[in-house]
């Protein structure tokens, strides 16, 4: 990102600690608000990730920034034998664990507290790594991507779903207005944390999407980098692999 965006500007805490605190604060209402803010379209985006990965028949998958586990749950449809849902926020994981237990998926999905920039896994451990709306929250994008590359097996696949910004009229103008004014307002009204949705909006606007992010992935060492804009460009799915 061109400038550092943090949830609480008056705080001296690191971005990582602030993000952890923010997601702990909004964990209880996160799923409901996410459906409202995205108009439920995010569900179809996750289904596309599953479709991309299913043909690769991954044995194990690491879902970084898993949050409340929505993608981890969807990833069971790839028939992977083991899915690790990793997140820095205990509050988000606690919500996710309840959902996973309710669906009797606890034998396949393991929810783990962890730091995406310091993964406690061996080199070349996972067949696939996914990140859904999480890379823009990394304290260091470079460190996070390098860690992902390290734990991926050779020929392993990385799939990232992240917000982006429409570039064509009138979607560009509408989305800019929506993300700058409507989204933060919804957050302030319905969320316990009055700063969280301002941060989510600002971090989305500053994230280097499209070709810029493709170049970052290539610079990190990923190959076969492709991006697939979703829903007029409000989000993008990035697919890459390890040599």
Buried (B, 14 or more C-beta within 10 A) or exposed (E): EEEEBBBBEEEEEEBBBBBBBBBBBBBBBBBEBBEEBBEEEBEEBBEBBBEBBBEBEBBBBBBBBBBBBBBBBBBBEBEBEBBBBBBBBBBBBBBBBEBBEEEEBEEBBBBEEBBBBEBEBEEBBBBBBBBBBBBBBBBEBEBBBEBBBBBBBEEBBBBBBBBBBBEEEEBBEBBEEBBBEEBBEBBBEBBEBEBBBBBBBBBBBBBBBBEEBBEBBEEBEBEBBEBBBBBBBBBBBBBBBBE
